[in-house]
Amino acid sequence: MKKETKTLSEKDLLAARRWRIVDANGQVVGRLASTIAASLRGKNNPVFSPHLDCGDFVVVVNASQMRFTGKKLRDKVYYRHTEYPGGIRTTTAGQMLEKRPEEVLRIAVEGMLPKSRLGHQMATKLKIYAGAEHPHAAQQPLALAVGE
């Protein structure tokens, strides 16, 4: 008797989605971002498919207490442009972490996701909060293990 294999549909992949929560207190930005990007992509999911969005939702709390290694607080520079001639603006990582800690992590994670419509769709599942409170308690998020 021949054994049949079952191909999972996109609906099955969406049903497997979970909500994860990460406490960023004392975590290194790059290492935290790589773990979050893998979870958003669904790399830890047994039914991972690179052309589908089968990742989990990720909630990050205490983003204002992340840290950089070495001299990155002073030396790492974020660039943006105002779209006017000569409109390049620079901000150091220390200034950015003080004013907008959510954006520091968002930029790091989005840089690790695919540069396509699929990657932008995955990035919408990332919820970052500077403090400990978040409005996603009803989803009962599970803790996401971040390697040290």
N, CA, C and O atoms as a MOPAC input file, in Angstrom:
PM7 MOZYME 1SCF
protein

 N      0.84600 1    -1.16500 1     0.00000 1
 C      0.00000 1     0.00000 1     0.00000 1
 C      0.89900 1     1.23800 1     0.00000 1
 O      1.85500 1     1.32400 1     0.77100 1
 N      0.58800 1     2.16800 1    -0.85100 1
 C      1.39700 1     3.37000 1    -0.99900 1
 C      0.95300 1     4.42600 1     0.01500 1
 O     -0.23700 1     4.69000 1     0.18700 1
 N      1.92700 1     5.00900 1     0.66700 1
 C      1.64000 1     6.03100 1     1.66200 1
 C      1.48900 1     7.38200 1     0.96700 1
 O      2.32600 1     7.76500 1     0.15000 1
 N      0.42000 1     8.09600 1     1.29700 1
 C      0.18800 1     9.39900 1     0.68800 1
 C      0.79700 1    10.49000 1     1.55500 1
 O      0.76700 1    10.42900 1     2.78400 1
 N      1.34500 1    11.47900 1     0.88600 1
 C      1.85200 1    12.63300 1     1.60500 1
 C      0.87900 1    13.77300 1     1.42800 1
 O      0.25500 1    13.91600 1     0.37700 1
 N      0.75200 1    14.56900 1     2.44500 1
 C     -0.19300 1    15.67300 1     2.41200 1
 C      0.58000 1    16.98500 1     2.30100 1
 O      1.49000 1    17.24500 1     3.08800 1
 N      0.21800 1    17.80100 1     1.33100 1
 C      0.82500 1    19.10500 1     1.17400 1
 C      0.02700 1    20.10900 1     1.98300 1
 O     -1.19500 1    20.19200 1     1.85700 1
 N      0.71800 1    20.86600 1     2.80700 1
 C      0.03700 1    21.84600 1     3.63900 1
 C     -0.32300 1    23.06400 1     2.80900 1
 O      0.46700 1    23.52200 1     1.98300 1
 N     -1.51200 1    23.58200 1     3.03300 1
 C     -1.94300 1    24.76600 1     2.31500 1
 C     -1.58100 1    26.01200 1     3.11400 1
 O     -1.12500 1    25.92300 1     4.25400 1
 N     -1.78800 1    27.16400 1     2.50400 1
 C     -1.47900 1    28.41600 1     3.18100 1
 C     -2.36600 1    28.60100 1     4.40000 1
 O     -1.94100 1    29.19400 1     5.39100 1
 N     -3.58600 1    28.10400 1     4.34000 1
 C     -4.49500 1    28.22000 1     5.47500 1
 C     -3.94700 1    27.45100 1     6.68600 1
 O     -4.07500 1    27.90600 1     7.82300 1
 N     -3.33800 1    26.29000 1     6.43700 1
 C     -2.74000 1    25.52100 1     7.52400 1
 C     -1.56900 1    26.27600 1     8.14800 1
 O     -1.36600 1    26.22500 1     9.36100 1
 N     -0.79600 1    26.98000 1     7.30900 1
 C      0.34700 1    27.73600 1     7.81800 1
 C     -0.11700 1    28.89100 1     8.68700 1
 O      0.48700 1    29.17200 1     9.72300 1
 N     -1.19200 1    29.56600 1     8.27200 1
 C     -1.69300 1    30.69000 1     9.05400 1
 C     -2.28400 1    30.22500 1    10.38100 1
 O     -2.21900 1    30.95100 1    11.37200 1
 N     -2.85100 1    29.04300 1    10.41200 1
 C     -3.41900 1    28.52300 1    11.64800 1
 C     -2.33300 1    28.22400 1    12.67300 1
 O     -2.60800 1    28.21800 1    13.87300 1
 N     -1.10900 1    27.97700 1    12.22500 1
 C     -0.01200 1    27.63900 1    13.12500 1
 C      0.65000 1    28.86700 1    13.73500 1
 O      1.57500 1    28.72100 1    14.53400 1
 N      0.20700 1    30.07800 1    13.38300 1
 C      0.82500 1    31.29400 1    13.91200 1
 C      0.58200 1    31.44400 1    15.40000 1
 O     -0.49000 1    31.12500 1    15.91300 1
 N      1.61700 1    31.94300 1    16.08600 1
 C      1.52400 1    32.19300 1    17.51800 1
 C      1.96500 1    33.62600 1    17.79200 1
 O      2.55700 1    34.28000 1    16.93300 1
 N      1.67800 1    34.09200 1    18.96700 1
 C      2.17200 1    35.38100 1    19.43400 1
 C      3.31900 1    35.10300 1    20.38900 1
 O      3.20400 1    34.25900 1    21.27800 1
 N      4.42900 1    35.81300 1    20.20600 1
 C      5.61600 1    35.66400 1    21.04800 1
 C      5.90300 1    36.99700 1    21.71900 1
 O      5.59400 1    38.05400 1    21.16900 1
 N      6.49300 1    36.94800 1    22.90400 1
 C      6.89100 1    38.17200 1    23.60600 1
 C      8.36700 1    38.06300 1    23.97200 1
 O      8.85200 1    36.99700 1    24.35000 1
 N      9.06800 1    39.18400 1    23.85200 1
 C     10.49600 1    39.24600 1    24.14600 1
 C     10.74500 1    40.42500 1    25.07900 1
 O     10.26100 1    41.52900 1    24.83100 1
 N     11.49000 1    40.19500 1    26.13900 1
 C     11.91600 1    41.27600 1    27.02300 1
 C     13.31300 1    41.70200 1    26.57400 1
 O     14.26000 1    40.92200 1    26.66700 1
 N     13.44200 1    42.93100 1    26.08900 1
 C     14.70900 1    43.41500 1    25.54500 1
 C     15.62400 1    44.01200 1    26.59700 1
 O     16.65600 1    44.58700 1    26.25200 1
 N     15.27600 1    43.89300 1    27.86200 1
 C     16.07100 1    44.47500 1    28.93800 1
 C     17.46800 1    43.85300 1    28.97400 1
 O     17.61200 1    42.66500 1    29.26400 1
 N     18.49900 1    44.65500 1    28.68100 1
 C     19.88800 1    44.20400 1    28.72800 1
 C     20.33200 1    43.38400 1    27.53500 1
 O     21.46500 1    42.90200 1    27.52600 1
 N     19.49200 1    43.20400 1    26.52500 1
 C     19.84500 1    42.40800 1    25.35500 1
 C     20.66200 1    43.23700 1    24.35600 1
 O     20.46900 1    44.44700 1    24.23700 1
 N     21.56500 1    42.57800 1    23.65000 1
 C     22.35800 1    43.22500 1    22.60400 1
 C     21.46800 1    43.35900 1    21.36400 1
 O     20.78300 1    42.40700 1    20.98900 1
 N     21.47300 1    44.52200 1    20.73500 1
 C     20.54000 1    44.84200 1    19.66100 1
 C     20.63200 1    43.85900 1    18.49600 1
 O     19.60300 1    43.33800 1    18.06400 1
 N     21.80700 1    43.59300 1    17.98200 1
 C     21.95400 1    42.74300 1    16.80700 1
 C     21.55500 1    41.30400 1    17.04900 1
 O     20.91800 1    40.68400 1    16.19800 1
 N     21.91900 1    40.77100 1    18.19100 1
 C     21.56700 1    39.38300 1    18.50800 1
 C     20.07400 1    39.23300 1    18.72700 1
 O     19.47300 1    38.24000 1    18.31700 1
 N     19.48600 1    40.21600 1    19.36900 1
 C     18.04800 1    40.22000 1    19.57000 1
 C     17.32600 1    40.32800 1    18.22700 1
 O     16.33100 1    39.64100 1    17.99800 1
 N     17.82300 1    41.18100 1    17.35000 1
 C     17.19200 1    41.38300 1    16.04200 1
 C     17.23500 1    40.12800 1    15.18800 1
 O     16.27100 1    39.83700 1    14.48000 1
 N     18.32400 1    39.38000 1    15.23500 1
 C     18.41500 1    38.17300 1    14.41400 1
 C     17.44500 1    37.10200 1    14.90000 1
 O     16.87700 1    36.37700 1    14.08200 1
 N     17.24100 1    36.98400 1    16.20300 1
 C     16.26900 1    36.03200 1    16.74300 1
 C     14.85300 1    36.42800 1    16.35500 1
 O     14.04500 1    35.57800 1    15.97700 1
 N     14.55000 1    37.72800 1    16.44800 1
 C     13.21900 1    38.22100 1    16.10300 1
 C     12.95300 1    38.03600 1    14.60700 1
 O     11.85800 1    37.62500 1    14.22200 1
 N     13.94100 1    38.33400 1    13.76200 1
 C     13.76200 1    38.18900 1    12.31200 1
 C     13.49500 1    36.73700 1    11.93100 1
 O     12.67200 1    36.46900 1    11.05500 1
 N     14.17500 1    35.80800 1    12.57200 1
 C     13.95000 1    34.38900 1    12.28500 1
 C     12.54600 1    33.97100 1    12.68400 1
 O     11.91400 1    33.17800 1    11.98500 1
 N     12.05100 1    34.49100 1    13.79500 1
 C     10.70100 1    34.15500 1    14.23900 1
 C      9.64700 1    34.79400 1    13.33600 1
 O      8.62600 1    34.17200 1    13.04100 1
 N      9.88500 1    36.03800 1    12.89500 1
 C      8.94900 1    36.69900 1    11.98400 1
 C      8.86800 1    35.97200 1    10.64800 1
 O      7.79900 1    35.89300 1    10.04200 1
 N      9.98400 1    35.44800 1    10.19500 1
 C     10.02600 1    34.70900 1     8.93600 1
 C      9.41800 1    33.33100 1     9.04800 1
 O      8.93000 1    32.78700 1     8.05700 1
 N      9.43900 1    32.75300 1    10.24500 1
 C      8.89200 1    31.42500 1    10.45200 1
 C      9.93100 1    30.33800 1    10.34300 1
 O      9.58800 1    29.17600 1    10.12400 1
 N     11.20000 1    30.68700 1    10.49100 1
 C     12.27500 1    29.70200 1    10.36400 1
 C     12.21000 1    28.63500 1    11.45900 1
 O     12.70500 1    27.52500 1    11.26700 1
 N     11.60300 1    28.96000 1    12.60400 1
 C     11.48100 1    27.98300 1    13.68200 1
 C     10.22400 1    27.12400 1    13.53900 1
 O      9.98800 1    26.23200 1    14.35400 1
 N      9.42400 1    27.38600 1    12.51900 1
 C      8.18500 1    26.66600 1    12.27500 1
 C      8.47500 1    25.41100 1    11.44600 1
 O      9.16800 1    25.51200 1    10.43400 1
 N      7.98000 1    24.24700 1    11.82900 1
 C      8.27900 1    23.02700 1    11.05900 1
 C      7.71500 1    23.04200 1     9.64300 1
 O      8.17600 1    22.28100 1     8.79200 1
 N      6.73400 1    23.88700 1     9.37600 1
 C      6.17100 1    23.97000 1     8.02400 1
 C      6.68600 1    25.21900 1     7.29900 1
 O      5.97100 1    25.80100 1     6.48300 1
 N      7.92500 1    25.63000 1     7.59700 1
 C      8.50400 1    26.82600 1     6.98300 1
 C      8.54500 1    26.70500 1     5.47100 1
 O      8.93000 1    25.67400 1     4.92000 1
 N      8.14600 1    27.76700 1     4.82400 1
 C      8.20700 1    27.85300 1     3.37100 1
 C      8.70600 1    29.25100 1     3.02900 1
 O      8.08400 1    30.22800 1     3.44600 1
 N      9.80300 1    29.38600 1     2.28800 1
 C     10.40900 1    30.70200 1     2.09500 1
 C      9.56800 1    31.67600 1     1.27800 1
 O      9.78400 1    32.88600 1     1.35000 1
 N      8.61300 1    31.16700 1     0.50100 1
 C      7.82300 1    32.07400 1    -0.33200 1
 C      6.48600 1    32.44700 1     0.30400 1
 O      5.68300 1    33.14100 1    -0.31800 1
 N      6.23300 1    31.99300 1     1.54400 1
 C      5.00100 1    32.31300 1     2.25700 1
 C      5.32000 1    32.97300 1     3.59600 1
 O      6.38300 1    32.75500 1     4.17700 1
 N      4.38300 1    33.77700 1     4.06500 1
 C      4.52300 1    34.42100 1     5.36500 1
 C      3.92800 1    33.48400 1     6.41600 1
 O      2.73200 1    33.53900 1     6.70100 1
 N      4.76900 1    32.62800 1     6.98600 1
 C      4.28600 1    31.64700 1     7.96400 1
 C      4.89400 1    31.89200 1     9.34000 1
 O      4.94100 1    30.98000 1    10.16700 1
 N      5.36400 1    33.12100 1     9.59500 1
 C      6.00900 1    33.42700 1    10.86800 1
 C      5.03500 1    33.81900 1    11.95500 1
 O      3.82700 1    33.90600 1    11.73600 1
 N      5.58500 1    34.05300 1    13.12600 1
 C      4.80200 1    34.41300 1    14.30700 1
 C      4.74600 1    35.92700 1    14.45600 1
 O      5.54100 1    36.65500 1    13.86100 1
 N      3.79200 1    36.38700 1    15.26300 1
 C      3.76100 1    37.78100 1    15.68900 1
 C      4.74800 1    37.91700 1    16.83800 1
 O      4.84800 1    37.01500 1    17.67000 1
 N      5.47800 1    39.02800 1    16.90000 1
 C      6.46500 1    39.22800 1    17.97100 1
 C      6.20400 1    40.56900 1    18.64300 1
 O      6.12800 1    41.60200 1    17.97800 1
 N      6.06700 1    40.54400 1    19.97000 1
 C      5.89300 1    41.74200 1    20.78500 1
 C      7.17200 1    41.93200 1    21.58200 1
 O      7.60200 1    41.02100 1    22.29000 1
 N      7.78300 1    43.10200 1    21.47700 1
 C      9.02300 1    43.41100 1    22.19900 1
 C      8.71200 1    44.48500 1    23.23700 1
 O      8.16200 1    45.53500 1    22.90500 1
 N      9.06300 1    44.22000 1    24.48300 1
 C      8.87900 1    45.20000 1    25.55700 1
 C     10.24700 1    45.60700 1    26.10000 1
 O     11.23700 1    44.89900 1    25.91200 1
 N     10.29100 1    46.74300 1    26.76900 1
 C     11.51700 1    47.31300 1    27.35400 1
 C     12.58100 1    47.57900 1    26.29500 1
 O     13.76100 1    47.30800 1    26.51600 1
 N     12.17000 1    48.10500 1    25.15400 1
 C     13.12500 1    48.39100 1    24.08300 1
 C     14.08900 1    49.51200 1    24.46600 1
 O     15.17300 1    49.61000 1    23.89100 1
 N     13.71700 1    50.35000 1    25.41600 1
 C     14.60500 1    51.45100 1    25.80900 1
 C     15.79400 1    50.96200 1    26.62100 1
 O     16.72300 1    51.73300 1    26.86200 1
 N     15.79300 1    49.68500 1    27.05600 1
 C     16.89900 1    49.17400 1    27.85500 1
 C     17.78800 1    48.19600 1    27.09400 1
 O     18.52200 1    47.41900 1    27.70500 1
 N     17.72300 1    48.23200 1    25.76300 1
 C     18.64600 1    47.41700 1    24.96200 1
 C     20.03700 1    48.01700 1    25.07200 1
 O     20.20600 1    49.13100 1    25.56700 1
 N     21.03200 1    47.27100 1    24.60800 1
 C     22.39200 1    47.80600 1    24.66800 1
 C     23.14200 1    47.47100 1    23.39200 1
 O     22.79800 1    46.54000 1    22.66400 1
 N     24.16500 1    48.25100 1    23.14800 1
 C     25.10200 1    48.01400 1    22.05500 1
 C     26.42600 1    47.56600 1    22.65000 1
 O     26.73500 1    47.89100 1    23.79700 1
 N     27.20300 1    46.82900 1    21.88600 1
 C     28.52200 1    46.42400 1    22.35100 1
 C     29.56200 1    47.40500 1    21.83000 1
 O     29.34000 1    48.09400 1    20.83400 1
 N     30.68000 1    47.45800 1    22.50300 1
 C     31.79000 1    48.29000 1    22.05600 1
 C     31.47000 1    49.77800 1    22.09900 1
 O     30.82400 1    50.26500 1    23.02700 1
 N     31.93600 1    50.49100 1    21.07400 1
 C     31.76100 1    51.94100 1    21.01100 1
 C     30.62300 1    52.33800 1    20.07400 1
 O     30.58800 1    53.46900 1    19.58800 1
 N     29.69200 1    51.41600 1    19.81600 1
 C     28.63900 1    51.67800 1    18.84000 1
 C     27.70100 1    52.81200 1    19.24800 1
 O     27.16500 1    53.50100 1    18.38000 1
 N     27.49300 1    53.02100 1    20.54800 1
 C     26.63400 1    54.12800 1    20.97000 1
 C     27.14600 1    55.45600 1    20.43900 1
 O     26.36000 1    56.35000 1    20.12400 1
 N     28.45400 1    55.58600 1    20.34100 1
 C     29.05700 1    56.82800 1    19.87500 1
 C     29.37900 1    56.79800 1    18.39300 1
 O     29.23800 1    57.81600 1    17.71500 1
 N     29.81400 1    55.64100 1    17.86900 1
 C     30.34100 1    55.57800 1    16.50900 1
 C     29.33200 1    55.16700 1    15.44900 1
 O     29.47500 1    55.56200 1    14.29200 1
 N     28.32100 1    54.39100 1    15.80300 1
 C     27.33500 1    53.93700 1    14.80800 1
 C     26.43400 1    55.11600 1    14.43300 1
 O     25.93800 1    55.83200 1    15.30300 1
 N     26.23200 1    55.30500 1    13.13200 1
 C     25.47600 1    56.44900 1    12.64100 1
 C     24.31600 1    55.96800 1    11.77700 1
 O     24.48400 1    55.11300 1    10.90800 1
 N     23.13000 1    56.53400 1    12.02900 1
 C     21.94500 1    56.28100 1    11.20200 1
 C     21.76300 1    57.47700 1    10.27700 1
 O     21.87000 1    58.62600 1    10.70700 1
 N     21.48700 1    57.20100 1     9.00400 1
 C     21.31600 1    58.25800 1     8.00800 1
 C     19.86800 1    58.28600 1     7.53000 1
 O     19.20800 1    57.25200 1     7.42400 1
 N     19.39800 1    59.49100 1     7.24700 1
 C     18.11900 1    59.65400 1     6.56900 1
 C     18.23100 1    60.89400 1     5.68900 1
 O     19.10700 1    61.73300 1     5.89700 1
 N     17.35400 1    61.00300 1     4.71800 1
 C     17.40200 1    62.12700 1     3.79000 1
 C     16.04700 1    62.79800 1     3.74800 1
 O     15.01900 1    62.12100 1     3.73800 1
 N     16.02900 1    64.14000 1     3.72300 1
 C     14.78600 1    64.90000 1     3.73600 1
 C     14.18500 1    65.05500 1     2.34700 1
 O     13.11900 1    65.65400 1     2.20000 1
 N     14.85500 1    64.52100 1     1.31800 1
 C     14.44800 1    64.64300 1    -0.09400 1
 C     14.65400 1    66.05000 1    -0.64900 1
 O     14.20200 1    66.34100 1    -1.75600 1
 N     15.31700 1    66.91600 1     0.08700 1
 C     15.71900 1    68.21500 1    -0.41700 1
 C     17.21000 1    68.17100 1    -0.73200 1
 O     17.92900 1    67.36500 1    -0.14100 1
 N     17.69400 1    69.00500 1    -1.63700 1
 C     19.12400 1    69.00700 1    -1.93500 1
 C     19.94600 1    69.30500 1    -0.67600 1
 O     19.66200 1    70.25900 1     0.04800 1
 N     20.95400 1    68.48700 1    -0.42800 1
 C     21.78600 1    68.65800 1     0.75700 1
 C     21.07300 1    68.29400 1     2.03900 1
 O     21.46600 1    68.75100 1     3.11300 1
 N     20.02500 1    67.47600 1     1.95400 1
 C     19.18800 1    67.19800 1     3.11900 1
 C     19.53700 1    65.94300 1     3.88500 1
 O     18.65900 1    65.35300 1     4.51500 1
 N     20.80600 1    65.50400 1     3.85400 1
 C     21.19100 1    64.30700 1     4.60500 1
 C     21.25400 1    64.65800 1     6.08500 1
 O     21.81300 1    65.68600 1     6.46500 1
 N     20.67600 1    63.79500 1     6.91600 1
 C     20.68500 1    64.00300 1     8.36000 1
 C     21.29600 1    62.77500 1     9.01600 1
 O     21.03900 1    61.64700 1     8.59400 1
 N     22.09500 1    62.99000 1    10.03500 1
 C     22.74400 1    61.87600 1    10.72900 1
 C     22.34700 1    61.89100 1    12.20300 1
 O     22.13600 1    62.94800 1    12.79700 1
 N     22.25500 1    60.71100 1    12.76700 1
 C     21.94600 1    60.53600 1    14.17800 1
 C     22.79700 1    59.38700 1    14.69500 1
 O     22.87300 1    58.33900 1    14.05300 1
 N     23.43800 1    59.56700 1    15.84600 1
 C     24.23100 1    58.47100 1    16.41000 1
 C     23.28900 1    57.46500 1    17.08500 1
 O     22.13000 1    57.76700 1    17.36800 1
 N     23.81300 1    56.28500 1    17.32800 1
 C     23.01500 1    55.23700 1    17.95500 1
 C     22.60900 1    55.63300 1    19.36900 1
 O     21.51000 1    55.29400 1    19.80900 1
 N     23.45700 1    56.32900 1    20.07400 1
 C     23.12200 1    56.77400 1    21.42800 1
 C     21.95300 1    57.73900 1    21.44100 1
 O     21.06000 1    57.63000 1    22.28200 1
 N     21.95600 1    58.69800 1    20.49500 1
 C     20.85300 1    59.64900 1    20.39800 1
 C     19.56100 1    58.93900 1    20.00100 1
 O     18.49300 1    59.22800 1    20.54200 1
 N     19.66600 1    58.01500 1    19.06000 1
 C     18.48900 1    57.30500 1    18.57800 1
 C     17.90500 1    56.41400 1    19.66700 1
 O     16.68500 1    56.33200 1    19.80900 1
 N     18.76600 1    55.74200 1    20.43900 1
 C     18.30200 1    54.87000 1    21.51300 1
 C     17.62400 1    55.67800 1    22.61900 1
 O     16.71400 1    55.18600 1    23.28500 1
 N     18.06900 1    56.91400 1    22.80800 1
 C     17.47900 1    57.77000 1    23.83000 1
 C     16.12500 1    58.32500 1    23.38700 1
 O     15.17500 1    58.35100 1    24.16800 1
 N     16.04000 1    58.77300 1    22.11300 1
 C     14.82200 1    59.42500 1    21.63300 1
 C     13.78900 1    58.44100 1    21.09600 1
 O     12.60700 1    58.55700 1    21.41600 1
 N     14.21500 1    57.47300 1    20.28400 1
 C     13.29100 1    56.55400 1    19.61400 1
 C     13.83600 1    55.12700 1    19.66300 1
 O     14.29100 1    54.61700 1    18.64000 1
 N     13.80300 1    54.47000 1    20.82600 1
 C     14.38900 1    53.13100 1    20.94000 1
 C     13.67100 1    52.09400 1    20.08200 1
 O     14.27500 1    51.09800 1    19.68500 1
 N     12.38500 1    52.31600 1    19.79100 1
 C     11.65000 1    51.37100 1    18.95800 1
 C     12.22700 1    51.32400 1    17.54400 1
 O     12.29500 1    50.26000 1    16.92800 1
 N     12.63800 1    52.47500 1    17.04200 1
 C     13.15600 1    52.54700 1    15.66500 1
 C     14.51700 1    51.87000 1    15.52900 1
 O     14.83800 1    51.34300 1    14.46300 1
 N     15.31600 1    51.87700 1    16.58600 1
 C     16.61900 1    51.21300 1    16.53700 1
 C     16.42600 1    49.73100 1    16.24500 1
 O     17.08400 1    49.17400 1    15.36600 1
 N     15.52900 1    49.09800 1    16.97900 1
 C     15.28100 1    47.67100 1    16.78400 1
 C     14.55100 1    47.40900 1    15.47400 1
 O     14.84200 1    46.42400 1    14.79600 1
 N     13.60700 1    48.27500 1    15.10300 1
 C     12.86100 1    48.09200 1    13.85800 1
 C     13.79800 1    48.13400 1    12.64800 1
 O     13.66400 1    47.31900 1    11.73600 1
 N     14.73400 1    49.06700 1    12.63300 1
 C     15.69100 1    49.18200 1    11.52700 1
 C     16.57000 1    47.94100 1    11.46200 1
 O     16.84900 1    47.42900 1    10.37800 1
 N     17.00900 1    47.45200 1    12.63100 1
 C     17.87300 1    46.26900 1    12.67700 1
 C     17.13000 1    45.03300 1    12.17800 1
 O     17.69500 1    44.24300 1    11.42100 1
 N     15.87700 1    44.85100 1    12.58800 1
 C     15.11500 1    43.67200 1    12.18400 1
 C     14.75700 1    43.74000 1    10.70000 1
 O     14.89300 1    42.74400 1     9.98900 1
 N     14.30300 1    44.89900 1    10.22500 1
 C     13.90800 1    45.02300 1     8.82000 1
 C     15.09400 1    44.82100 1     7.88500 1
 O     14.91900 1    44.40000 1     6.74200 1
 N     16.29500 1    45.11700 1     8.36100 1
 C     17.48000 1    44.85700 1     7.56000 1
 C     17.78100 1    43.38000 1     7.39900 1
 O     18.53200 1    42.99300 1     6.50400 1
 N     17.19500 1    42.53700 1     8.26900 1
 C     17.42000 1    41.09300 1     8.21700 1
 C     16.28200 1    40.33700 1     7.53600 1
 O     16.35100 1    39.11700 1     7.38700 1
 N     15.24300 1    41.04900 1     7.12500 1
 C     14.11400 1    40.42500 1     6.43500 1
 C     14.28300 1    40.57800 1     4.92200 1
 O     15.07700 1    41.41000 1     4.48200 1
 N     13.56100 1    39.80100 1     4.12000 1
 C     13.65700 1    39.94100 1     2.66200 1
 C     13.24100 1    41.34400 1     2.20600 1
 O     12.34200 1    41.95700 1     2.78300 1
 N     13.90900 1    41.83600 1     1.16700 1
 C     13.60500 1    43.16100 1     0.63600 1
 C     12.55400 1    43.01400 1    -0.46800 1
 O     12.86400 1    43.17300 1    -1.64800 1
 N     11.33900 1    42.71600 1    -0.08900 1
 C     10.26300 1    42.50100 1    -1.05300 1
 C      8.93300 1    42.78400 1    -0.36800 1
 O      8.90200 1    43.16000 1     0.80400 1
 N      7.83800 1    42.60400 1    -1.09500 1
 C      6.52300 1    42.77500 1    -0.48900 1
 C      6.31800 1    41.79800 1     0.65400 1
 O      5.67000 1    42.11800 1     1.65000 1
 N      6.87000 1    40.61400 1     0.50500 1
 C      6.74700 1    39.60900 1     1.56000 1
 C      7.47300 1    40.06000 1     2.82400 1
 O      6.96100 1    39.88500 1     3.93000 1
 N      8.65500 1    40.63700 1     2.66800 1
 C      9.40200 1    41.14200 1     3.81800 1
 C      8.68200 1    42.28200 1     4.51400 1
 O      8.69000 1    42.36300 1     5.74200 1
 N      8.05800 1    43.16600 1     3.74000 1
 C      7.30000 1    44.26800 1     4.34100 1
 C      6.08400 1    43.73900 1     5.09500 1
 O      5.71900 1    44.26700 1     6.14500 1
 N      5.46200 1    42.69400 1     4.55600 1
 C      4.33200 1    42.07700 1     5.22900 1
 C      4.77400 1    41.43300 1     6.54300 1
 O      4.05800 1    41.50900 1     7.54100 1
 N      5.93400 1    40.80700 1     6.54900 1
 C      6.46200 1    40.19800 1     7.76600 1
 C      6.76900 1    41.25800 1     8.81900 1
 O      6.56100 1    41.03000 1    10.01100 1
 N      7.26200 1    42.41100 1     8.38500 1
 C      7.63200 1    43.47900 1     9.31800 1
 C      6.41700 1    44.05600 1    10.03000 1
 O      6.55600 1    44.61500 1    11.11800 1
 N      5.22800 1    43.93500 1     9.44200 1
 C      4.03800 1    44.46700 1    10.11000 1
 C      3.63800 1    43.63400 1    11.31600 1
 O      2.83900 1    44.08700 1    12.13500 1
 N      4.17600 1    42.42300 1    11.44500 1
 C      3.84900 1    41.56600 1    12.58300 1
 C      4.74200 1    41.84700 1    13.78700 1
 O      4.63000 1    41.16500 1    14.80600 1
 N      5.62000 1    42.83500 1    13.68900 1
 C      6.51500 1    43.19700 1    14.78600 1
 C      5.92400 1    44.37500 1    15.54900 1
 O      5.64400 1    45.42000 1    14.96300 1
 N      5.73600 1    44.20800 1    16.84400 1
 C      5.18100 1    45.25300 1    17.71200 1
 C      6.22500 1    45.57000 1    18.77800 1
 O      6.59400 1    44.69800 1    19.56400 1
 N      6.70500 1    46.82100 1    18.80900 1
 C      7.79000 1    47.20300 1    19.71700 1
 C      7.30200 1    48.29700 1    20.65500 1
 O      6.66600 1    49.25800 1    20.22300 1
 N      7.60500 1    48.14500 1    21.94800 1
 C      7.21800 1    49.12600 1    22.95600 1
 C      8.41800 1    49.45600 1    23.82800 1
 O      9.16800 1    48.56700 1    24.23100 1
 N      8.59600 1    50.75700 1    24.12000 1
 C      9.74800 1    51.21200 1    24.90000 1
 C      9.64800 1    50.77600 1    26.35500 1
 O     10.66900 1    50.50700 1    26.98900 1
 N      8.43600 1    50.70200 1    26.89200 1
 C      8.24300 1    50.33300 1    28.28600 1
 C      7.80700 1    48.87900 1    28.43700 1
 O      7.87500 1    48.08700 1    27.49700 1
 N      7.35800 1    48.55300 1    29.64800 1
 C      6.97300 1    47.18100 1    29.95200 1
 C      5.52800 1    46.87400 1    29.59500 1
 O      5.16100 1    45.70300 1    29.49600 1
 N      4.69100 1    47.89900 1    29.39900 1
 C      3.28000 1    47.67700 1    29.09700 1
 C      3.07300 1    47.49400 1    27.60300 1
 O      3.73900 1    48.12700 1    26.78300 1
 N      2.12500 1    46.60300 1    27.26000 1
 C      1.74700 1    46.41200 1    25.86500 1
 C      0.27400 1    46.03200 1    25.80600 1
 O     -0.23600 1    45.43900 1    26.75700 1
 N     -0.43500 1    46.35700 1    24.70800 1
 C     -1.87100 1    46.08100 1    24.62300 1
 C     -2.21300 1    44.70500 1    24.04800 1
 O     -3.34200 1    44.49900 1    23.60500 1
 N     -1.27100 1    43.76100 1    24.04400 1
 C     -1.50000 1    42.47000 1    23.39400 1
 C     -1.63400 1    41.32700 1    24.40200 1
 O     -1.33000 1    40.18000 1    24.07600 1
 N     -2.08200 1    41.62400 1    25.61000 1
 C     -2.22700 1    40.58200 1    26.62900 1
 C     -3.33500 1    39.59900 1    26.26700 1
 O     -3.27800 1    38.43600 1    26.66700 1
 N     -4.34200 1    40.04700 1    25.51600 1
 C     -5.45000 1    39.17100 1    25.14100 1
 C     -4.99800 1    38.03500 1    24.21700 1
 O     -5.64900 1    36.99200 1    24.16600 1
 N     -3.90400 1    38.22300 1    23.49300 1
 C     -3.38600 1    37.18400 1    22.59700 1
 C     -2.59500 1    36.11800 1    23.34200 1
 O     -2.20500 1    35.11500 1    22.74400 1
 N     -2.35300 1    36.31300 1    24.62600 1
 C     -1.60800 1    35.39500 1    25.47200 1
 C     -0.27900 1    34.98700 1    24.83600 1
 O     -0.07800 1    33.81600 1    24.51500 1
 N      0.64200 1    35.96700 1    24.65200 1
 C      1.90500 1    35.65100 1    23.98200 1
 C      2.80100 1    34.74100 1    24.81200 1
 O      2.84300 1    34.82900 1    26.03900 1
 N      3.50900 1    33.87100 1    24.11800 1
 C      4.47600 1    32.96200 1    24.72900 1
 C      5.83900 1    33.61800 1    24.70900 1
 O      6.11200 1    34.43800 1    23.83300 1
 N      6.69800 1    33.28200 1    25.64800 1
 C      8.04100 1    33.84900 1    25.68900 1
 C      8.89100 1    33.28200 1    24.54600 1
 O      8.85100 1    32.08600 1    24.25600 1
 N      9.64400 1    34.15300 1    23.91900 1
 C     10.56800 1    33.75000 1    22.85700 1
 C     11.96400 1    33.71100 1    23.44800 1
 O     12.44000 1    34.71000 1    23.98700 1
 N     12.62200 1    32.57000 1    23.35100 1
 C     13.95500 1    32.42000 1    23.93000 1
 C     14.97700 1    33.13800 1    23.05800 1
 O     15.06300 1    32.89500 1    21.85400 1
 N     15.74800 1    34.02400 1    23.67700 1
 C     16.80300 1    34.75800 1    22.97900 1
 C     18.13100 1    34.23500 1    23.46600 1
 O     18.41600 1    34.29600 1    24.66200 1
 N     18.96200 1    33.71400 1    22.55400 1
 C     20.26100 1    33.16100 1    22.93100 1
 C     21.21600 1    34.24000 1    23.37500 1
 O     21.22200 1    35.33800 1    22.81900 1
 N     22.00800 1    33.94200 1    24.35400 1
 C     22.99700 1    34.88900 1    24.87200 1
 C     24.32400 1    34.69400 1    24.18100 1
 O     25.28700 1    35.40000 1    24.48200 1

